[in-house]
Amino acid sequence: MTHIIFSDYRNPAAEQAYDIAWDFLERTGAIRDEFEACVFLAQRVATMVEEGQTNRIRMANRAISEYQHHISEGDDLARCGGCRGAH
């Protein structure tokens, strides 16, 4: 897999959080589409920076959790043929 780089000049911990999340998700095989994962993680980490987060581990864990939830929701929609409201 190609590693896509993320950086946020407002908070040096953001790049570290992104890298931690990416590495974890890659090692666990959770990344299905690299571009989609890159955009998802970058958006989540940038949002956390905007919220004032500075702890790289907290940001990484939250990004990982939200990505896993995102993937799980996609799987749920695929299983029920795109239905909503079954959650």
PyMOL commands that set and color helices and strands:
alter all, ss='L'
color gray80, all
select helices_A, chain A and resi 12-27+34-50+56-79
alter helices_A, ss='H'
color red, helices_A
deselect
rebuild
show_as cartoon
